[in-house]
Amino acid sequence: MNYIFRKIQKEDTESIWTLFQGLKEEKIDMSFAEVKDKEEIRNFIDNPAQLTYGAVSEENPNEVLCLVKGRRELTTEKRHSAFLSAATHPKVRGLGLVAKLTAYALEEMKKEGVTIARIYVYSNNKSSVNAIRKLDFIHAGTVLRHHKDPSTGSYVDDLIYHRILD
């Protein structure tokens, strides 16, 4: 299957909403699962503070299969830095699509003046940790015992990664 990487568009709202609802159903603990309505998604579109990119298949260009967002403050002091979030539809997980889209998104963000990207990931999310390392992000710190996993009773750390883009 061939994929197209691009900025998200107004027409993607319904597909992205469906993706986010799926994350909620899977009980995935991440920022996209906390999006309350479609208006929040529409706020990502053409927003220089919410640089958002999607992967769609050539066969179905109206279904967003993977999403990467770089959130940043637009102040002079902070506009160079973006905090990344990513989500992948279950039917394309494990195919390396999020890594390819992230590489594309980072190049696009660099054109927008972003010189450092940061990612926070929970230590028990092994697949995300592996993907981040493959993208040459550097471990920059750890928030120990960030929260307690109710299903296991063990503590989960919040790992901080960054990558310089220039």
Backbone bond lengths (Angstrom), bond angles and torsions (degrees), N, CA, C in turn:
res aa  C-N    CA-C-N  psi(-1)  N-CA   C-N-CA  omega(-1)  CA-C   N-CA-C  phi
1 M - - - 1.445 - - 1.529 108.52 -
2 N 1.313 116.57 137.64 1.456 122.09 177.52 1.520 109.81 -99.93
3 Y 1.343 114.72 142.09 1.456 120.91 -176.64 1.517 110.38 -119.13
4 I 1.321 114.75 150.57 1.454 123.34 175.81 1.527 106.84 -113.99
5 F 1.328 116.51 131.57 1.462 122.15 176.10 1.519 107.53 -106.60
6 R 1.334 115.76 132.61 1.468 119.70 -176.92 1.522 110.44 -162.11
7 K 1.348 115.27 166.99 1.470 120.39 172.11 1.523 107.11 -65.10
8 I 1.321 115.63 148.06 1.458 117.13 176.74 1.520 110.00 -72.43
9 Q 1.331 114.27 156.80 1.451 122.02 -176.04 1.528 109.67 -128.64
10 K 1.316 115.80 165.54 1.464 121.59 179.65 1.531 111.28 -53.48
11 E 1.320 116.67 -38.20 1.461 121.45 -177.85 1.528 112.93 -67.82
12 D 1.321 117.63 -13.15 1.467 122.15 -179.77 1.528 113.17 -84.40
13 T 1.321 117.33 -9.65 1.465 121.42 -171.72 1.521 112.60 -53.54
14 E 1.309 118.18 -49.86 1.472 121.58 -176.63 1.525 111.41 -63.35
15 S 1.317 116.96 -42.65 1.463 121.19 179.33 1.527 111.72 -65.04
16 I 1.322 116.57 -41.22 1.468 120.73 178.50 1.525 109.70 -66.46
17 W 1.330 117.17 -40.95 1.458 120.95 177.59 1.539 110.20 -58.37
18 T 1.317 116.56 -43.44 1.469 121.52 178.83 1.526 110.26 -63.00
19 L 1.329 117.57 -42.25 1.464 121.86 177.13 1.527 110.30 -59.75
20 F 1.317 117.53 -46.50 1.459 121.81 -179.10 1.535 111.80 -65.57
21 Q 1.328 116.68 -37.67 1.463 119.51 177.65 1.529 110.48 -64.96
22 G 1.334 116.01 -36.13 1.467 120.02 175.89 1.522 111.69 -63.18
23 L 1.333 117.27 -38.65 1.470 120.95 177.10 1.529 110.34 -62.04
24 K 1.335 116.00 -40.59 1.463 120.05 178.16 1.525 110.72 -62.47
25 E 1.340 115.50 -44.60 1.465 119.88 -179.92 1.530 111.74 -63.21
26 E 1.332 116.26 -34.94 1.467 120.79 178.06 1.530 112.15 -76.88
27 K 1.340 115.77 -7.52 1.464 122.30 -177.78 1.528 111.65 60.69
28 I 1.344 115.22 40.07 1.451 121.17 176.88 1.527 107.89 -82.11
29 D 1.317 115.41 125.55 1.465 122.39 -175.03 1.521 109.13 -88.14
30 M 1.332 116.08 90.92 1.461 121.38 179.12 1.526 109.83 -155.45
31 S 1.324 115.29 166.55 1.467 120.19 -173.60 1.531 113.02 -61.85
32 F 1.313 118.98 -37.20 1.466 119.96 -178.48 1.528 111.98 -64.60
33 A 1.322 117.52 -29.38 1.466 121.11 178.26 1.523 111.47 -70.08
34 E 1.328 116.50 -13.55 1.463 121.17 -179.65 1.525 113.50 -95.10
35 V 1.338 118.00 -1.54 1.464 121.02 179.07 1.527 108.00 -64.65
36 K 1.336 115.96 126.08 1.464 121.13 -171.29 1.522 114.76 -88.96
37 D 1.330 117.19 -28.23 1.460 118.42 -177.48 1.527 110.56 -156.57
38 K 1.309 115.65 171.63 1.466 122.06 -177.71 1.523 112.41 -67.53
39 E 1.333 116.76 -23.71 1.464 120.39 177.87 1.530 110.57 -62.49
40 E 1.330 117.41 -37.23 1.467 120.27 176.53 1.523 110.78 -61.57
41 I 1.315 116.68 -39.41 1.464 121.05 178.42 1.526 109.77 -66.42
42 R 1.315 116.62 -44.94 1.476 119.53 178.73 1.524 111.09 -59.48
43 N 1.338 117.51 -27.64 1.460 121.84 178.04 1.532 112.08 -68.66
44 F 1.326 118.27 -19.72 1.471 121.42 177.09 1.530 111.47 -72.92
45 I 1.331 116.78 -26.94 1.470 122.06 -170.22 1.520 111.09 -73.98
46 D 1.326 115.68 127.01 1.466 122.98 178.80 1.523 112.50 52.94
47 N 1.322 116.04 34.45 1.459 121.55 -178.97 1.531 107.99 -109.40
48 P 1.336 118.81 113.97 1.461 120.61 -177.97 1.530 113.73 -65.53
49 A 1.335 117.42 -13.25 1.466 120.87 176.01 1.534 111.91 -92.05
50 Q 1.336 117.02 -8.65 1.466 123.11 -178.54 1.535 107.98 -133.71
51 L 1.300 118.32 68.34 1.464 122.56 -176.95 1.528 108.50 -68.97
52 T 1.332 116.61 108.00 1.464 121.14 -168.92 1.520 111.26 -127.20
53 Y 1.329 114.79 131.00 1.463 122.67 -174.92 1.521 109.82 -130.52
54 G 1.326 115.41 148.73 1.451 119.89 -179.13 1.508 111.88 -130.56
55 A 1.320 113.90 159.63 1.464 122.06 172.76 1.519 107.09 -113.78
56 V 1.321 115.75 128.73 1.463 122.32 176.14 1.520 107.79 -128.43
57 S 1.316 116.76 157.44 1.469 119.06 176.64 1.526 108.92 -85.80
58 E 1.322 115.95 153.81 1.466 119.33 176.07 1.522 110.09 -62.97
59 E 1.332 116.47 -32.49 1.462 121.22 -178.00 1.527 112.26 -71.45
60 N 1.339 116.94 -32.05 1.461 120.93 -178.83 1.530 109.50 -137.53
61 P 1.333 116.96 77.18 1.470 120.51 -175.26 1.522 114.40 -70.91
62 N 1.335 118.08 -1.40 1.462 120.74 178.65 1.522 113.00 -98.02
63 E 1.333 117.89 -0.66 1.456 121.03 179.31 1.522 109.77 -111.84
64 V 1.325 116.51 115.50 1.456 121.91 178.01 1.527 107.90 -79.64
65 L 1.333 115.70 117.42 1.463 121.64 -177.56 1.519 112.42 -94.30
66 C 1.309 115.75 -24.10 1.459 121.29 -178.00 1.526 107.14 -150.59
67 L 1.321 115.28 145.52 1.462 120.85 -176.40 1.517 109.13 -137.96
68 V 1.331 116.66 136.29 1.467 122.24 173.58 1.517 107.12 -130.22
69 K 1.346 114.67 128.61 1.464 120.16 179.34 1.520 109.09 -123.37
70 G 1.315 116.03 134.82 1.456 122.61 172.64 1.515 108.61 -110.48
71 R 1.315 116.35 106.57 1.467 121.13 -179.85 1.525 108.86 -91.42
72 R 1.326 116.13 134.18 1.462 119.51 179.05 1.517 110.66 -146.72
73 E 1.315 114.39 157.12 1.459 120.62 171.96 1.525 107.17 -87.26
74 L 1.296 116.69 145.40 1.461 120.21 -175.97 1.525 113.30 -97.46
75 T 1.328 117.54 16.61 1.451 119.92 175.64 1.529 108.63 -72.08
76 T 1.306 116.26 157.21 1.465 121.22 178.66 1.523 110.92 -56.46
77 E 1.322 116.24 -37.71 1.465 121.22 -176.59 1.530 113.52 -74.04
78 K 1.334 118.13 -24.18 1.463 119.45 -171.23 1.524 116.23 -124.69
79 R 1.308 119.46 -3.39 1.457 120.52 -174.89 1.538 113.70 -66.07
80 H 1.323 116.91 -14.73 1.463 121.84 -179.24 1.529 112.70 -79.47
81 S 1.327 117.96 -8.15 1.456 122.62 -172.18 1.527 110.70 -117.30
82 A 1.337 116.12 135.24 1.468 120.23 177.74 1.518 109.80 -127.89
83 F 1.322 115.04 141.28 1.456 123.34 176.39 1.527 106.82 -102.44
84 L 1.334 116.85 119.03 1.463 121.24 -173.67 1.520 113.22 -91.34
85 S 1.331 114.20 144.75 1.459 123.43 170.32 1.522 106.30 -134.96
86 A 1.331 116.42 146.86 1.464 120.15 179.75 1.517 109.85 -142.81
87 A 1.318 114.97 150.42 1.461 121.66 176.05 1.518 108.48 -143.18
88 T 1.322 115.22 144.70 1.456 120.97 -179.33 1.523 109.80 -132.03
89 H 1.298 116.36 135.90 1.464 122.12 176.73 1.529 108.52 -63.66
90 P 1.335 118.08 139.73 1.471 120.34 -177.56 1.527 114.27 -54.94
91 K 1.326 118.28 -32.14 1.464 119.50 -176.18 1.532 113.78 -72.72
92 V 1.344 117.58 -10.42 1.471 118.75 178.02 1.527 112.47 -122.24
93 R 1.327 117.14 10.08 1.463 119.35 177.40 1.521 110.04 -67.60
94 G 1.326 114.83 145.36 1.453 120.44 178.78 1.522 114.25 85.44
95 L 1.325 117.73 1.61 1.469 121.30 -179.49 1.528 112.77 -97.58
96 G 1.322 116.96 -0.29 1.456 120.47 -178.68 1.519 114.04 80.52
97 L 1.319 116.26 11.05 1.465 120.17 -176.87 1.528 112.16 -66.24
98 V 1.334 117.34 -40.48 1.469 119.56 -179.70 1.527 110.82 -64.32
99 A 1.323 117.87 -35.09 1.469 120.70 178.18 1.527 110.61 -66.10
100 K 1.318 116.40 -43.41 1.471 119.96 -179.91 1.524 111.28 -67.34
101 L 1.327 116.38 -42.15 1.462 119.45 178.52 1.527 110.69 -66.41
102 T 1.325 117.22 -39.07 1.471 119.96 179.02 1.520 110.34 -63.01
103 A 1.328 117.83 -42.93 1.466 120.82 177.58 1.532 110.34 -59.41
104 Y 1.321 116.27 -43.77 1.466 120.98 177.39 1.534 110.28 -62.38
105 A 1.336 116.17 -48.69 1.466 120.75 -177.67 1.519 111.38 -60.68
106 L 1.329 117.37 -40.25 1.466 120.21 179.72 1.529 111.19 -63.43
107 E 1.321 116.83 -39.16 1.476 119.90 177.09 1.531 110.43 -64.33
108 E 1.319 116.59 -41.00 1.469 120.44 178.90 1.530 110.66 -67.42
109 M 1.328 116.63 -40.66 1.464 120.25 179.06 1.526 111.02 -64.89
110 K 1.300 115.51 -37.19 1.473 119.99 177.80 1.532 109.98 -58.70
111 K 1.327 116.76 -39.77 1.469 121.21 177.18 1.530 111.38 -63.86
112 E 1.335 116.39 -23.77 1.469 122.40 179.28 1.524 112.01 -90.95
113 G 1.347 116.89 6.42 1.456 120.43 176.74 1.519 115.49 94.82
114 V 1.327 117.27 5.35 1.466 120.30 177.78 1.520 108.15 -77.47
115 T 1.343 116.85 127.12 1.469 121.06 -179.35 1.527 113.27 -115.37
116 I 1.342 117.10 -8.75 1.463 120.80 175.46 1.526 108.96 -145.11
117 A 1.320 115.21 135.03 1.467 121.20 176.81 1.519 108.19 -117.00
118 R 1.325 115.32 139.58 1.469 121.10 179.27 1.522 109.60 -122.65
119 I 1.311 114.05 147.86 1.462 121.00 176.45 1.517 107.90 -136.90
120 Y 1.322 116.25 134.59 1.465 122.02 171.81 1.533 106.01 -109.82
121 V 1.320 116.36 134.90 1.462 120.10 179.35 1.519 108.91 -144.10
122 Y 1.310 116.57 143.55 1.456 120.55 178.07 1.526 110.26 -73.21
123 S 1.310 115.95 141.86 1.464 121.86 -175.46 1.521 113.29 -62.35
124 N 1.315 118.76 -23.28 1.463 120.56 179.45 1.528 113.05 -86.57
125 N 1.329 117.37 0.94 1.462 121.94 178.46 1.535 108.35 -95.00
126 K 1.312 115.55 74.55 1.473 122.18 -172.57 1.526 113.06 -59.90
127 S 1.331 117.65 -39.87 1.467 118.97 -178.55 1.530 111.15 -64.84
128 S 1.332 117.45 -39.23 1.466 119.82 178.29 1.525 111.45 -69.43
129 V 1.320 117.28 -40.20 1.468 120.65 178.17 1.530 109.60 -60.03
130 N 1.331 117.27 -44.48 1.471 120.60 179.18 1.524 111.46 -63.70
131 A 1.319 116.87 -41.63 1.469 120.37 179.81 1.528 111.07 -64.15
132 I 1.316 116.18 -41.93 1.465 120.85 -179.47 1.526 110.68 -62.79
133 R 1.302 116.90 -43.04 1.467 120.46 179.12 1.524 111.71 -63.71
134 K 1.330 117.40 -38.02 1.468 120.83 178.58 1.524 111.95 -64.72
135 L 1.329 116.10 -23.90 1.468 121.14 179.76 1.524 112.28 -89.72
136 D 1.332 116.75 12.28 1.462 122.83 177.11 1.525 114.07 66.07
137 F 1.312 116.57 28.64 1.462 119.33 171.15 1.523 107.73 -79.13
138 I 1.314 116.09 147.53 1.464 122.91 -177.08 1.523 108.91 -107.36
139 H 1.319 115.77 134.65 1.464 120.03 176.55 1.523 108.29 -67.23
140 A 1.316 116.94 121.80 1.464 121.84 -174.38 1.516 113.41 -111.23
141 G 1.314 117.13 -11.51 1.454 119.01 179.96 1.513 111.79 168.29
142 T 1.319 114.31 170.76 1.459 121.19 -178.62 1.524 109.55 -140.41
143 V 1.316 115.66 133.60 1.451 121.25 169.77 1.524 104.77 -97.40
144 L 1.328 115.22 103.55 1.458 120.55 -176.26 1.521 111.68 -67.90
145 R 1.324 114.77 142.71 1.465 122.01 175.83 1.527 112.08 50.15
146 H 1.311 115.00 46.84 1.468 120.69 -178.35 1.520 111.34 -55.15
147 H 1.321 116.12 -44.95 1.462 120.25 176.07 1.525 109.86 -156.33
148 K 1.310 115.25 166.56 1.463 121.27 179.71 1.524 108.41 -101.99
149 D 1.319 116.03 127.60 1.456 121.56 179.01 1.530 108.14 -75.56
150 P 1.336 117.73 114.89 1.466 119.60 -176.56 1.525 113.50 -64.37
151 S 1.337 117.18 -26.93 1.471 119.19 -178.18 1.525 112.48 -76.63
152 T 1.340 117.60 -28.73 1.472 120.15 -178.14 1.521 113.23 -112.12
153 G 1.333 116.31 -20.91 1.453 120.18 -176.83 1.515 113.64 78.99
154 S 1.324 116.76 1.54 1.466 119.51 -179.69 1.526 110.03 -97.60
155 Y 1.333 115.06 157.95 1.457 120.50 179.38 1.521 110.71 -80.31
156 V 1.324 114.92 148.01 1.455 122.54 178.38 1.520 107.75 -118.89
157 D 1.326 116.04 130.18 1.464 121.26 177.08 1.521 109.79 -87.89
158 D 1.303 116.57 155.68 1.463 122.66 173.02 1.524 106.31 -104.35
159 L 1.323 116.21 114.59 1.465 121.77 -177.77 1.524 109.19 -93.54
160 I 1.319 115.98 136.85 1.459 121.96 -178.82 1.521 108.11 -112.51
161 Y 1.327 115.92 126.86 1.462 122.42 178.24 1.519 109.25 -123.71
162 H 1.333 116.38 154.20 1.455 119.71 174.44 1.531 109.45 -144.61
163 R 1.313 113.84 162.25 1.467 121.14 175.49 1.521 107.79 -145.87
164 I 1.344 115.07 127.26 1.462 121.31 175.73 1.528 107.29 -80.74
165 L 1.334 116.79 132.73 1.461 120.77 -174.19 1.517 114.44 -100.53
166 D 1.334 118.47 -13.83 1.477 117.30 -177.87 1.513 112.20 -104.96
